[in-house]
């Protein structure tokens, strides 16, 4: 069963009516309703096209959080072969909110990792809704150090509301773990490319996305704070999240213009959740293109380019 967002209710009604007509026709073959059902489907498709060509920043947040959107493991299973997951930070515990390991990408050995949100109630709880604790970031550091040792490209898939802010996480050094993970990204002597596939939330995302090349899916979002959190701070009212989303300039299009991300990956009409295979395939092509751009660069050039990239962020807005 397809899940519809609030602003897609009109589309849901039209497609629901079309399906009702077809169900009636299946029960009574003498009913001639196919033409009417097709007309309703055509109107729904037109409405979908109009909606998604003019999404607001808040609507893009809703699309980025869509429960049917493909998550990190969906991309890993579809794009990578010989995936061997690695677990634990060798210090405290395994964090299921971050997945990663060794794999092959188009027959090239790589290290791949990402935030995993889960797909149903049980797995979402197990994955802590994609919000990593310190041990998750320390596992990421361990994977990056392995990639550095064997000169393997690192591919990261970002989809998290942010790092987990719980008491235990803070007691175990959440901020320090995020900082160390960001430092590990900057120190890599191998190329690292990142794709924001859903939500890119604050330092929890930056810890895996301090990369040579950063891409975003068309309806993904990337921001220093959630719109709800921003609204609570600025207006003491979380209901002003629409205004906050607009002010944060968190869309892929805004961030490409600001020089924060390098490319925007086109999604199927209606979002990645409507054609997961196509969205994943396009992401694979973008990853291949970004890796190709980095081929042949020395370790010192990769490190220097990465640092320069982040030091220059935001300067386009000031020019």
HELIX and SHEET records of a PDB file:
HELIX    1   1 UNK A    6  UNK A    8  5                                   3    
HELIX    2   2 UNK A    9  UNK A   27  1                                  19    
HELIX    3   3 UNK A   34  UNK A   52  1                                  19    
HELIX    4   4 UNK A   57  UNK A   64  1                                   8    
HELIX    5   5 UNK A   72  UNK A   79  1                                   8    
HELIX    6   6 UNK A  121  UNK A  126  1                                   6    
HELIX    7   7 UNK A  128  UNK A  130  5                                   3    
HELIX    8   8 UNK A  134  UNK A  150  1                                  17    
HELIX    9   9 UNK A  167  UNK A  171  1                                   5    
HELIX   10  10 UNK A  174  UNK A  187  1                                  14    
HELIX   11  11 UNK A  202  UNK A  209  1                                   8    
HELIX   12  12 UNK A  227  UNK A  234  1                                   8    
HELIX   13  13 UNK A  238  UNK A  240  5                                   3    
HELIX   14  14 UNK A  241  UNK A  248  1                                   8    
HELIX   15  15 UNK A  252  UNK A  258  1                                   7    
HELIX   16  16 UNK A  272  UNK A  274  5                                   3    
HELIX   17  17 UNK A  276  UNK A  294  1                                  19    
HELIX   18  18 UNK A  299  UNK A  311  1                                  13    
HELIX   19  19 UNK A  315  UNK A  318  1                                   4    
SHEET    1   A 7 UNK A  80  UNK A  85  0                                        
SHEET    2   A 7 UNK A  98  UNK A 105 -1                                        
SHEET    3   A 7 UNK A 108  UNK A 115 -1                                        
SHEET    4   A 7 UNK A 153  UNK A 160  1                                        
SHEET    5   A 7 UNK A 192  UNK A 201  1                                        
SHEET    6   A 7 UNK A 213  UNK A 217  1                                        
SHEET    7   A 7 UNK A 263  UNK A 265  1                                        
SHEET    1   B 6 UNK A  80  UNK A  85  0                                        
SHEET    2   B 6 UNK A  98  UNK A 105 -1                                        
SHEET    3   B 6 UNK A 108  UNK A 115 -1                                        
SHEET    4   B 6 UNK A 153  UNK A 160  1                                        
SHEET    5   B 6 UNK A 192  UNK A 201  1                                        
SHEET    6   B 6 UNK A 221  UNK A 223  1                                        
END                                                                             
